[in-house]
Amino acid sequence: MTPSDSAKLQRYWTVWTVVFGLFLGVGLLKFGNPIILDGEIPPPGSLTEFLNEPWPAKWGQIAFYFIGIWGGYLAWKSGISRPYLSRDWRFGVAIAWLIWQKIPTRHSVDATLSDATLSHFGIIVFSWCLGCYCLPRIRWPRWLLIGIFLALAICLVRATNQRWGGFRHDREALMEGQRTGWTNFATTDLEQMQRSRMLISTNGTLEINPIVLIKLERARVSGTLVYPNALAGTLLLLLPVGLWLAVRETGQLRPPIRSLLIGLTIFLGVGCLFWTGSKSAWLIALGQLGVLLWFRPWPPRWRTVAVGTLAIVGLTTFGLRFHGYFAAGATSVSARFDYWSVAVRTASEHPVWGTGPGTFIRPYAAKKAPEAEMTRLVHNDYLEQFSDSGVIGGILYLVWIGNALWVSGRIALRKREPIRALLWIGTAAWFAQGFVEFSLYIPGLAGLAFTLLGALTDGSNSLSWSPSSENNPTSTPLPSLTLQAPSPGPGRPS
């Protein structure tokens, strides 16, 4: 390949990475509902709905495969060398997991749900492959993350609007509609609200769903995603590197403008994380901060004191913040235990095939406690694999994800690159949240997380935010956020 051909191919890679990042950003805005609800999401019927409402997941899947084929073609033109043996092994496990999902789908208790979920799982594996095999072809963080963070900003602005007036306005409009016989709503709007269960029919009369009123009163923000904990998972995934970039990329600006931009980033990111009201996200975020403090280049005693102080202050604030929730019986915690117990029973009763991908709603409806609220998913991605896809499906998923996180974490520690380390901390936190949530089944989130996991699994390329820094030996990461391995304490071998 001539130098001119190589330069042209590199430009194509840059364009592809920008397009891929923009597509992943669109996923946060338009594909934030669980895949099993895709049949209930109609195509937008007007420009307003196109801009403001979610899109069917099939739209995203079609676009994703076009982008993926384009990336595969560029990788082939680049002359892919044989990947590392360990990465080949992980690729085999990922493909084996996907192939296995087809078998439980054939034995599914609900073929419609399983078919949709199987297509979604195919996108997940494809996302991981693109991250693992295509993104390392270019210094990808700048070009990929531009589109992602642009979409995240839009999502957070909408979440802020929900908190500061949006929910109150919706509640007042619904109450006024119920009082006046819904004369202030168009017929199409009423039909849409009935499909989404915002309104329910009681003895032929439309009434506001009491659950919707409770959610509006609590004002837990969700932005463009299905519910607050999904937004919390997005922030766990992206906020660490987002805050770092806000500090690093504003260094050349005037101090007032720089302070304003950094403050706005902290306000939107940390504020929306707080407004989601997610208890698990609070605890996981404490863990993220603890990891960052532990790997500071400080003496061991200082690190211990810093992490201990963070734990005491964070857990005390957590207890005060959610005192009323725990005093009321921690209903969501007890509900999750009911989901998990049914998932374990289902896995033990169907150890080989499970009940089919995405079908937990069927066994749960038959086995749940009478007083328990209904759910469609286990709220534990790992248990759901065992319940839906049997023991083999669950084990393959655990091996694939566990190994990928372990290897990418070791690479991040060895490379000591802030952007890689912070992306790994966010990705690991997202998968940790999977023990109490169902983000694996949300297309916009899962595709993004698996893409980042795949890219971080490759250690052959150093990551830099600025393309010019590779030729600038004086370019160094921001000292206050440089991650280093902890130094050995007194009397400990180095």
C-alpha positions as MATLAB code, in Angstrom:
seq = 'MTPSDSAKLQRYWTVWTVVFGLFLGVGLLKFGNPIILDGEIPPPGSLTEFLNEPWPAKWGQIAFYFIGIWGGYLAWKSGISRPYLSRDWRFGVAIAWLIWQKIPTRHSVDATLSDATLSHFGIIVFSWCLGCYCLPRIRWPRWLLIGIFLALAICLVRATNQRWGGFRHDREALMEGQRTGWTNFATTDLEQMQRSRMLISTNGTLEINPIVLIKLERARVSGTLVYPNALAGTLLLLLPVGLWLAVRETGQLRPPIRSLLIGLTIFLGVGCLFWTGSKSAWLIALGQLGVLLWFRPWPPRWRTVAVGTLAIVGLTTFGLRFHGYFAAGATSVSARFDYWSVAVRTASEHPVWGTGPGTFIRPYAAKKAPEAEMTRLVHNDYLEQFSDSGVIGGILYLVWIGNALWVSGRIALRKREPIRALLWIGTAAWFAQGFVEFSLYIPGLAGLAFTLLGALTDGSNSLSWSPSSENNPTSTPLPSLTLQAPSPGPGRPS';
ca = [
       0.000    0.000    0.000;
       1.447    3.374   -1.026;
       1.709    6.259    1.467;
      -1.086    8.120   -0.351;
      -3.352    5.054   -0.161;
      -2.546    4.683    3.516;
      -3.379    8.328    4.190;
      -6.633    8.019    2.262;
      -7.576    4.877    4.190;
      -6.836    6.653    7.458;
      -9.203    9.453    6.454;
     -11.873    6.865    5.698;
     -11.330    5.381    9.154;
     -11.780    8.820   10.695;
     -15.047    9.384    8.837;
     -16.277    5.915    9.799;
     -15.448    6.506   13.463;
     -17.279    9.848   13.498;
     -20.355    8.254   11.888;
     -20.212    5.322   14.303;
     -19.976    7.674   17.293;
     -22.913    9.716   16.038;
     -24.939    6.531   15.612;
     -24.126    5.411   19.160;
     -25.219    8.841   20.346;
     -28.506    8.521   18.470;
     -28.967    5.228   20.318;
     -29.024    7.101   23.645;
     -31.691    9.444   22.305;
     -33.918    7.075   20.326;
     -33.323    3.464   21.381;
     -33.579    3.789   25.146;
     -36.473    1.353   25.693;
     -36.052   -2.374   26.433;
     -35.977   -4.524   23.332;
     -38.939   -6.569   24.540;
     -41.105   -3.430   24.293;
     -40.154   -2.766   20.699;
     -43.445   -4.110   19.404;
     -45.239   -1.404   21.383;
     -43.263    1.469   19.850;
     -44.970    2.648   16.645;
     -43.017    4.421   13.900;
     -43.283    8.206   14.223;
     -46.176    9.612   12.263;
     -45.014   13.225   12.047;
     -41.874   15.335   12.176;
     -42.610   16.230   15.800;
     -42.856   12.578   16.777;
     -39.737   11.796   14.743;
     -37.764   14.334   16.742;
     -39.250   13.788   20.191;
     -40.381   10.174   20.404;
     -38.362    6.904   20.469;
     -37.875    4.941   17.267;
     -38.432    1.225   16.647;
     -35.268   -0.732   17.406;
     -35.349   -2.338   13.950;
     -34.456    1.031   12.455;
     -31.299    1.105   14.509;
     -30.429   -2.498   13.729;
     -30.611   -1.899    9.976;
     -28.439    1.216   10.212;
     -26.017   -0.562   12.534;
     -25.394   -3.422   10.130;
     -24.653   -0.969    7.306;
     -22.136    0.817    9.550;
     -20.692   -2.502   10.697;
     -20.234   -3.814    7.157;
     -18.542   -0.543    6.237;
     -16.159   -0.909    9.179;
     -15.469   -4.532    8.304;
     -14.626   -3.543    4.731;
     -12.184   -0.896    5.961;
     -10.604   -3.418    8.319;
     -10.190   -5.862    5.432;
      -8.649   -3.117    3.267;
      -6.279   -2.353    6.140;
      -5.078   -5.953    6.126;
      -6.105   -7.306    9.509;
      -3.258   -9.296   11.010;
      -4.047  -12.294   13.143;
      -5.382  -10.992   16.455;
      -3.941  -11.956   19.794;
      -4.689  -15.539   20.769;
      -6.496  -14.398   23.910;
      -8.741  -12.130   21.856;
      -9.485  -15.001   19.454;
     -10.561  -17.050   22.459;
     -12.906  -14.314   23.685;
     -14.306  -13.974   20.174;
     -15.071  -17.687   20.193;
     -16.878  -17.434   23.521;
     -18.931  -14.430   22.319;
     -19.968  -16.264   19.151;
     -20.739  -19.435   21.118;
     -22.968  -17.420   23.467;
     -24.838  -15.897   20.517;
     -25.254  -19.247   18.754;
     -26.514  -20.826   21.956;
     -29.214  -18.135   22.277;
     -30.759  -19.495   19.087;
     -31.441  -22.866   20.721;
     -33.492  -21.516   23.680;
     -35.291  -19.288   21.178;
     -36.578  -22.420   19.401;
     -37.930  -23.718   22.746;
     -39.218  -20.316   23.894;
     -42.472  -19.837   25.750;
     -42.956  -16.608   23.765;
     -41.414  -16.680   20.297;
     -42.121  -13.000   19.603;
     -40.159  -11.793   22.624;
     -37.315  -14.227   21.982;
     -36.955  -13.347   18.304;
     -36.663   -9.648   19.140;
     -34.174  -10.345   21.921;
     -32.078  -12.640   19.732;
     -31.746   -9.902   17.090;
     -30.677   -7.518   19.841;
     -28.057   -9.972   21.114;
     -26.653  -10.189   17.591;
     -26.158   -6.410   17.634;
     -24.405   -6.675   21.016;
     -21.855   -9.187   19.752;
     -21.360   -7.182   16.557;
     -20.801   -4.024   18.676;
     -18.124   -5.780   20.710;
     -16.426   -7.016   17.537;
     -16.391   -3.544   15.989;
     -14.876   -2.136   19.150;
     -12.312   -4.918   19.384;
     -11.238   -5.180   15.749;
     -12.060   -1.838   14.081;
     -11.635    1.016   16.566;
      -7.983    0.164   17.366;
      -7.224    0.988   13.718;
      -7.370    4.687   14.599;
      -6.769    6.833   17.647;
     -10.477    6.643   18.212;
     -11.465    8.446   21.445;
     -11.815   11.948   19.978;
     -13.758   10.940   16.894;
     -15.980    8.363   18.585;
     -16.805   10.294   21.758;
     -17.783   13.546   20.045;
     -21.110   12.131   18.879;
     -21.688   10.214   22.111;
     -21.176   13.215   24.391;
     -23.225   15.473   22.138;
     -26.151   13.069   22.544;
     -25.493   12.736   26.281;
     -25.680   16.533   26.634;
     -29.081   16.558   24.907;
     -30.263   13.733   27.164;
     -29.121   15.570   30.306;
     -30.718   18.835   29.214;
     -34.014   16.996   28.797;
     -33.566   15.380   32.208;
     -32.921   18.782   33.766;
     -36.053   20.117   32.099;
     -37.999   17.201   33.564;
     -36.763   18.095   37.021;
     -37.374   21.825   36.699;
     -40.937   22.029   35.527;
     -41.467   19.249   33.002;
     -42.924   16.725   35.409;
     -44.991   19.369   37.190;
     -46.426   20.584   33.877;
     -47.269   17.012   32.807;
     -48.989   16.297   36.100;
     -51.053   19.487   35.932;
     -52.061   18.741   32.319;
     -53.145   15.203   33.214;
     -55.139   16.381   36.221;
     -56.819   19.051   34.123;
     -57.591   16.494   31.424;
     -59.201   14.106   33.891;
     -61.238   16.957   35.402;
     -62.531   18.149   32.004;
     -63.107   14.765   30.425;
     -59.882   14.909   28.369;
     -61.137   17.680   26.117;
     -57.686   19.339   26.240;
     -56.037   16.351   24.464;
     -56.286   15.258   20.853;
     -57.690   11.804   20.135;
     -54.342   10.556   18.826;
     -52.630   11.726   22.018;
     -55.177    9.886   24.157;
     -54.656    6.711   22.147;
     -50.898    6.999   22.575;
     -51.252    7.538   26.341;
     -53.478    4.485   26.593;
     -50.928    2.373   24.716;
     -48.186    3.564   27.050;
     -50.401    2.882   30.118;
     -50.362    6.513   31.223;
     -54.163    6.295   31.100;
     -56.277    3.305   32.064;
     -59.938    2.613   31.409;
     -62.093    2.018   34.482;
     -65.713    1.145   33.775;
     -65.391    2.830   30.386;
     -63.903    6.026   31.841;
     -60.313    7.100   31.178;
     -58.349    7.762   34.350;
     -54.746    8.579   35.108;
     -52.673    5.534   35.991;
     -51.899    5.976   39.732;
     -48.366    4.691   39.152;
     -47.772    7.506   36.644;
     -48.910   10.104   39.185;
     -46.544    8.688   41.797;
     -43.635    8.848   39.347;
     -44.451   12.435   38.396;
     -44.575   13.424   42.063;
     -41.228   11.808   42.804;
     -39.682   13.664   39.848;
     -36.940   11.099   39.236;
     -35.438   12.088   35.911;
     -34.805    9.698   33.015;
     -33.972   12.001   30.096;
     -34.488   10.128   26.828;
     -34.218    6.676   28.414;
     -36.831    4.265   29.659;
     -36.544    5.046   33.357;
     -34.274    6.768   35.911;
     -31.939    3.856   36.640;
     -31.132    3.559   32.934;
     -29.999    7.196   32.892;
     -27.982    6.515   36.045;
     -26.254    3.635   34.257;
     -25.428    5.912   31.323;
     -23.813    8.409   33.672;
     -21.846    5.693   35.455;
     -20.546    4.660   32.043;
     -19.631    8.084   30.632;
     -19.375   10.618   33.452;
     -15.824    9.753   34.658;
     -14.232   10.416   31.272;
     -16.668   13.271   30.594;
     -15.538   15.190   33.677;
     -11.889   14.552   32.832;
     -12.359   15.875   29.303;
     -14.218   18.938   30.586;
     -11.174   19.822   32.676;
      -8.548   18.875   30.094;
     -10.101   20.374   26.974;
     -10.827   23.796   28.494;
      -7.260   24.572   29.526;
      -6.757   27.176   26.772;
      -9.961   29.089   27.523;
     -10.243   32.175   29.671;
     -10.680   31.307   33.362;
     -14.300   32.572   33.673;
     -15.415   30.681   30.567;
     -13.491   27.577   31.609;
     -15.013   27.660   35.095;
     -18.466   28.064   33.571;
     -18.056   25.056   31.258;
     -16.597   22.826   33.971;
     -19.319   23.906   36.388;
     -22.013   23.226   33.788;
     -20.595   19.749   33.154;
     -20.559   18.956   36.873;
     -24.048   20.398   37.322;
     -25.584   18.403   34.465;
     -23.700   15.154   35.130;
     -23.602   14.933   38.901;
     -26.926   16.733   39.289;
     -28.780   14.367   36.962;
     -27.152   11.351   38.616;
     -28.478   12.641   41.943;
     -31.926   13.393   40.489;
     -32.319    9.875   39.145;
     -32.687    8.772   42.757;
     -30.843    5.538   41.936;
     -29.575    3.898   45.109;
     -27.376    1.367   43.339;
     -25.810    4.075   41.152;
     -24.957    6.101   44.258;
     -23.083    3.162   45.778;
     -21.345    2.239   42.520;
     -20.291    5.870   41.998;
     -18.724    5.774   45.468;
     -16.817    2.704   44.324;
     -15.618    4.560   41.219;
     -14.342    7.442   43.341;
     -12.696    4.983   45.698;
     -10.810    3.340   42.833;
      -9.637    6.722   41.546;
      -8.376    7.690   44.992;
      -6.680    4.343   45.584;
      -4.645    4.579   42.418;
      -3.374    8.060   43.109;
       0.438    8.284   43.519;
       0.156    8.915   47.241;
       1.695    7.093   50.208;
      -0.373    4.061   51.255;
      -1.495    5.678   54.503;
      -2.870    8.714   52.670;
      -4.738    6.539   50.206;
      -6.259    4.506   53.031;
      -7.381    7.632   54.863;
      -8.820    9.153   51.665;
     -10.789    6.037   50.723;
     -11.980    5.519   54.304;
     -13.140    9.122   54.570;
     -14.944    8.838   51.243;
     -16.719    5.678   52.423;
     -17.822    7.227   55.709;
     -19.023   10.500   54.196;
     -20.613    8.852   51.164;
     -22.468    6.142   53.087;
     -23.621    8.588   55.756;
     -24.987   10.952   53.115;
     -26.576    7.967   51.367;
     -28.340    6.961   54.570;
     -29.631   10.472   55.170;
     -30.701   10.932   51.561;
     -32.707    7.697   51.433;
     -33.807    7.491   55.060;
     -37.468    7.843   54.113;
     -37.151    5.144   51.479;
     -35.723    2.607   53.925;
     -38.175    3.640   56.641;
     -41.002    2.862   54.230;
     -39.700   -0.669   53.753;
     -37.360   -0.332   50.760;
     -40.047   -1.627   48.410;
     -37.853   -1.821   45.311;
     -35.260   -3.913   47.164;
     -37.852   -6.401   48.365;
     -39.362   -6.472   44.867;
     -35.988   -7.327   43.365;
     -35.537  -10.201   45.790;
     -38.862  -11.548   44.558;
     -37.740  -11.194   40.923;
     -34.448  -12.927   41.680;
     -36.022  -15.799   43.602;
     -38.394  -16.502   40.709;
     -35.455  -16.327   38.267;
     -33.517  -18.885   40.330;
     -36.536  -21.189   40.498;
     -37.091  -20.848   36.762;
     -33.448  -21.642   36.034;
     -33.609  -24.725   38.250;
     -36.801  -25.911   36.534;
     -35.455  -25.222   33.013;
     -31.687  -25.753   33.390;
     -30.939  -26.626   29.760;
     -32.980  -24.340   27.474;
     -34.416  -21.836   29.928;
     -37.710  -20.246   28.916;
     -36.305  -18.321   25.947;
     -34.417  -14.999   25.650;
     -36.413  -12.057   26.962;
     -39.308  -14.124   28.318;
     -38.965  -13.680   32.082;
     -42.356  -11.987   32.192;
     -44.061  -15.322   31.436;
     -42.742  -17.446   34.321;
     -42.850  -14.469   36.675;
     -46.547  -13.883   36.014;
     -47.214  -17.463   37.077;
     -44.871  -17.636   40.085;
     -44.713  -14.183   41.624;
     -46.008  -13.427   45.090;
     -49.625  -12.174   44.958;
     -48.704   -8.804   46.457;
     -45.630   -8.292   44.235;
     -45.761   -5.806   41.371;
     -45.393   -7.077   37.839;
     -42.107   -6.883   35.955;
     -40.932   -7.818   32.476;
     -37.246   -8.366   33.292;
     -35.294   -9.819   36.211;
     -33.433   -6.599   37.092;
     -30.270   -8.696   37.061;
     -28.712   -9.289   33.644;
     -26.708  -12.283   34.831;
     -29.564  -14.118   36.533;
     -31.746  -13.429   33.517;
     -29.265  -15.265   31.317;
     -29.626  -18.391   33.472;
     -33.412  -18.054   33.656;
     -33.978  -17.289   29.964;
     -31.157  -19.246   28.300;
     -30.295  -22.025   30.726;
     -27.093  -22.811   32.578;
     -24.929  -22.941   29.449;
     -26.101  -19.527   28.264;
     -25.486  -18.023   31.693;
     -21.996  -19.503   32.034;
     -20.941  -18.429   28.532;
     -22.058  -14.875   29.242;
     -20.217  -14.752   32.577;
     -17.009  -16.121   31.054;
     -17.139  -13.709   28.123;
     -17.806  -10.571   30.166;
     -15.653  -11.532   33.152;
     -12.614  -12.251   30.991;
     -13.070   -9.123   28.860;
     -13.296   -6.900   31.940;
     -10.292   -8.589   33.542;
      -8.080   -8.287   30.472;
      -9.116   -4.703   29.669;
      -8.576   -3.739   33.307;
      -5.046   -5.149   33.297;
      -4.301   -3.294   30.068;
      -5.626   -0.049   31.568;
      -3.435   -0.486   34.654;
      -0.370   -1.290   32.565;
      -0.852    1.529   30.053;
      -1.571    4.161   32.734;
      -3.452    6.336   30.252;
      -6.135    8.467   31.925;
      -8.695    8.200   29.136;
      -8.356    4.401   28.951;
      -8.499    4.022   32.729;
     -11.559    6.258   33.083;
     -13.386    4.543   30.236;
     -12.660    1.192   31.886;
     -13.886    2.439   35.278;
     -17.107    3.576   33.625;
     -17.554    0.354   31.665;
     -16.883   -1.814   34.718;
     -19.423    0.240   36.697;
     -22.047   -0.267   33.976;
     -21.583   -4.032   34.084;
     -21.653   -3.928   37.890;
     -25.019   -2.176   37.729;
     -26.171   -5.148   35.677;
     -26.460   -7.117   38.924;
     -29.491   -5.004   39.891;
     -30.744   -3.628   36.550;
     -31.559   -4.740   32.995;
     -29.356   -2.447   30.887;
     -28.281   -5.427   28.757;
     -31.749   -5.335   27.212;
     -31.727   -1.603   26.355;
     -30.326   -1.280   22.799;
     -28.978    2.253   23.092;
     -27.038    1.446   26.261;
     -25.898   -2.091   25.542;
     -24.519   -1.274   22.090;
     -22.468    1.595   23.514;
     -21.143   -0.346   26.511;
     -20.119   -3.395   24.483;
     -18.423   -1.210   21.873;
     -16.308    0.433   24.575;
     -15.563   -2.915   26.218;
     -14.342   -4.309   22.909;
     -12.167   -1.284   22.187;
     -10.614   -1.366   25.664;
      -9.778   -5.055   25.275;
      -7.210   -4.149   22.629;
      -3.913   -3.021   24.127;
      -1.913   -2.641   20.926;
      -2.594    1.076   20.591;
      -2.052    3.908   23.030;
      -5.061    6.162   23.465;
      -4.816    9.917   23.256;
      -7.622   12.427   23.001;
      -5.707   14.692   20.642;
      -4.375   13.166   17.395;
      -1.423   15.570   17.479;
      -0.207   14.401   20.859;
       1.357   11.252   19.414;
       3.937   13.453   17.693;
       4.325   15.855   20.582;
       6.637   14.468   23.269;
       5.822   17.358   25.560;
       2.109   16.506   25.625;
       1.231   14.986   28.978;
      -2.034   14.066   30.686;
      -3.513   16.408   33.252;
      -1.362   15.718   36.352;
      -4.244   15.874   38.807;
      -6.023   13.017   37.052;
      -3.102   10.785   36.067;
      -3.702    7.261   37.317;
      -0.763    5.301   38.665;
      -0.409    1.935   40.265;
      -0.123    2.232   44.077;
       3.381    2.166   45.412;
       4.290   -0.574   47.894;
       4.050    0.372   51.548;
       6.797    0.070   54.149;
       8.018   -3.482   54.490;
       6.202   -4.643   51.357;
       8.125   -6.020   48.403;
       8.027   -3.890   45.265;
];
